[in-house]
Amino acid sequence: MIALSLPEIKDFMNKLLCTDTFGHFLLKEAVILGSVTWSLDGTIQPDFYSSDEADALGLTGLSFLPFEQVRPQCFDLIKGRRTPSYFKFVFLLSPKNLERTLLSTHSSFTPEDITGMFINLKFQQKKLLLTTGISYRIFSVDKSLDQEWDSLVKRFLTAHEISFEEL
């Protein structure tokens, strides 16, 4: 797990809310504190979509919605003259990207061993913090995947020209 400060808040928020930079991540949850507290649970409600709709939207086999599908609503909640005093977004890799990541890192872990690979964003006291994490279904003292995930996240940020400082 790493903790990174994201000093260019305005630029980052533009990339988060106005581009598809984070669109392929799944949204586990979001909390936005403005004039009221908005709490979003990214869990897909299975009865909401027909199987044809779920297939057409690429939701089949997913437990959480891709951020791209809720990004406009998040933008509407955050935009305006007054910045929210707090927000938190919890993103995770899709099952397909989790499997790809495990293959590309030559990890000994399988997708069944991992509950999720996370990126957590928190804005508080006018500071934006990103942390990474992995939730395992099994016990392991092997932290090589954690280190690979941290490295991949830093490369992702660099590739999208998102400045960060390690804490």
Backbone torsions as a table, in degrees:
resi	resn	phi	psi	omega
1	MET	NA	136.6	174.4
2	ILE	-125.2	158.3	173.7
3	ALA	-122.4	128.2	-179.0
4	LEU	-125.8	136.8	171.4
5	SER	-88.9	137.6	177.6
6	LEU	-112.0	94.0	-171.5
7	PRO	-72.9	-27.4	-179.2
8	GLU	-89.9	73.2	-171.5
9	ILE	-62.7	-46.2	-177.4
10	LYS	-61.7	-45.7	178.6
11	ASP	-62.9	-43.6	179.6
12	PHE	-62.6	-45.3	-178.0
13	MET	-62.9	-35.8	175.6
14	ASN	-61.6	-44.3	-180.0
15	LYS	-68.6	-35.6	179.5
16	LEU	-69.2	-46.9	-169.5
17	LEU	-101.5	-16.8	-174.9
18	CYS	-117.7	-1.1	178.7
19	THR	-132.6	172.9	179.3
20	ASP	-91.8	18.2	-177.6
21	THR	-50.7	-45.2	-178.5
22	PHE	-104.0	7.8	-174.1
23	GLY	-60.5	-30.1	-177.6
24	HIS	-83.0	-10.8	175.2
25	PHE	-76.5	153.0	174.7
26	LEU	-89.4	141.3	178.0
27	LEU	-93.6	112.1	176.6
28	LYS	-78.9	-47.1	178.2
29	GLU	-161.0	158.6	174.3
30	ALA	-146.1	143.2	174.6
31	VAL	-131.8	127.5	179.8
32	ILE	-128.5	121.5	-178.1
33	LEU	-107.9	108.0	176.3
34	GLY	-124.9	-122.5	176.6
35	SER	-70.1	-24.6	171.8
36	VAL	-138.3	170.2	176.8
37	THR	-96.3	123.7	176.3
38	TRP	-103.5	127.3	178.8
39	SER	-120.3	121.9	179.8
40	LEU	-114.6	128.9	174.7
41	ASP	-105.1	118.0	-176.1
42	GLY	-77.3	3.1	-178.6
43	THR	-64.0	128.7	177.4
44	ILE	-72.7	130.4	175.8
45	GLN	-84.5	111.6	-170.7
46	PRO	-59.5	-29.2	-178.2
47	ASP	-83.1	-8.3	-176.0
48	PHE	-74.2	-40.0	-177.0
49	TYR	-105.1	138.8	169.9
50	SER	-70.9	164.2	-180.0
51	SER	-63.8	-33.3	177.1
52	ASP	-66.3	-42.9	178.2
53	GLU	-63.9	-44.4	-179.8
54	ALA	-60.6	-42.4	177.7
55	ASP	-63.0	-47.0	-177.6
56	ALA	-62.7	-34.1	-179.1
57	LEU	-88.4	-2.3	-179.4
58	GLY	73.8	27.8	-176.2
59	LEU	-97.6	-9.4	-177.9
60	THR	-59.3	128.6	178.8
61	GLY	85.6	-2.1	179.8
62	LEU	-98.4	147.7	174.8
63	SER	-97.9	-23.6	-177.0
64	PHE	-126.7	151.7	179.3
65	LEU	-73.5	141.9	170.1
66	PRO	-62.0	140.2	-177.8
67	PHE	-56.2	-33.0	-179.1
68	GLU	-54.9	-30.2	-177.4
69	GLN	-81.8	-17.3	178.1
70	VAL	-116.2	-2.7	-179.1
71	ARG	-55.4	-44.8	-179.6
72	PRO	-60.5	-37.9	178.6
73	GLN	-68.1	-39.3	176.9
74	CYS	-63.9	-41.1	177.2
75	PHE	-58.7	-46.1	-179.6
76	ASP	-61.5	-33.7	-179.7
77	LEU	-75.2	-26.4	-174.5
78	ILE	-98.4	-32.0	-174.9
79	LYS	-62.6	161.1	177.6
80	GLY	129.8	-179.9	-178.2
81	ARG	-71.7	-31.2	-175.8
82	ARG	-104.6	126.8	178.5
83	THR	-74.1	139.8	173.8
84	PRO	-58.3	148.1	179.4
85	SER	-78.2	-19.4	-178.0
86	TYR	-158.4	143.4	164.0
87	PHE	-153.2	158.5	178.2
88	LYS	-143.8	133.9	172.9
89	PHE	-124.9	134.2	175.3
90	VAL	-118.0	113.7	179.7
91	PHE	-108.4	152.8	172.2
92	LEU	-143.1	160.0	178.5
93	LEU	-71.3	144.8	173.3
94	SER	-68.2	160.0	177.5
95	PRO	-55.4	-39.0	179.7
96	LYS	-64.4	-44.8	179.7
97	ASN	-72.0	-30.5	174.7
98	LEU	-62.9	-46.9	179.4
99	GLU	-62.7	-43.6	177.7
100	ARG	-59.6	-42.8	-179.3
101	THR	-63.9	-44.1	178.8
102	LEU	-62.3	-40.2	178.3
103	LEU	-66.9	-44.9	-176.4
104	SER	-68.0	-26.9	179.6
105	THR	-92.8	-0.4	-179.1
106	HIS	55.4	39.5	-178.0
107	SER	-74.2	149.0	175.1
108	SER	-82.0	-9.4	178.3
109	PHE	-78.2	152.1	176.3
110	THR	-109.6	163.3	176.7
111	PRO	-56.6	-30.0	178.9
112	GLU	-69.6	-20.4	179.8
113	ASP	-80.8	-17.1	-170.8
114	ILE	-114.1	128.0	173.5
115	THR	-79.8	-39.1	179.0
116	GLY	-175.5	152.6	172.7
117	MET	-113.6	118.5	-166.0
118	PHE	-112.8	151.0	164.3
119	ILE	-124.4	123.5	179.6
120	ASN	-111.4	128.8	176.2
121	LEU	-115.0	132.6	177.8
122	LYS	-138.1	126.4	174.4
123	PHE	-108.7	121.4	-177.0
124	GLN	-155.5	137.3	-179.5
125	GLN	52.0	42.3	177.0
126	LYS	62.0	23.4	176.8
127	LYS	-125.3	142.9	-179.5
128	LEU	-112.4	125.6	-176.0
129	LEU	-123.1	137.2	174.4
130	LEU	-118.4	130.2	173.6
131	THR	-125.4	154.4	177.9
132	THR	-114.1	164.0	176.3
133	GLY	-172.2	159.4	175.0
134	ILE	-131.0	134.2	175.2
135	SER	-106.6	122.8	-176.9
136	TYR	-102.0	147.2	172.4
137	ARG	-86.9	-16.4	-177.0
138	ILE	-120.9	163.1	174.1
139	PHE	-89.6	134.1	176.6
140	SER	-152.3	141.9	174.0
141	VAL	-91.3	-7.5	179.2
142	ASP	-72.5	115.4	-179.7
143	LYS	-107.9	14.6	-178.5
144	SER	-63.8	-36.3	178.9
145	LEU	-67.2	-38.0	176.7
146	ASP	-58.8	-45.0	-179.8
147	GLN	-65.3	-40.0	177.6
148	GLU	-64.3	-43.1	179.7
149	TRP	-62.4	-44.4	177.6
150	ASP	-58.5	-43.6	179.4
151	SER	-65.2	-42.2	179.0
152	LEU	-63.2	-40.1	179.2
153	VAL	-64.5	-42.4	178.5
154	LYS	-63.6	-40.0	177.0
155	ARG	-65.5	-38.6	176.8
156	PHE	-60.0	-47.5	179.6
157	LEU	-62.1	-45.3	180.0
158	THR	-62.3	-43.8	-179.6
159	ALA	-62.8	-28.8	179.5
160	HIS	-99.0	15.1	177.0
161	GLU	53.8	45.9	175.9
162	ILE	-105.7	115.0	-177.6
163	SER	-76.8	146.4	179.3
164	PHE	-149.2	158.4	175.4
165	GLU	-130.8	131.2	178.6
166	GLU	-73.5	140.1	177.9
167	LEU	-102.8	NA	NA
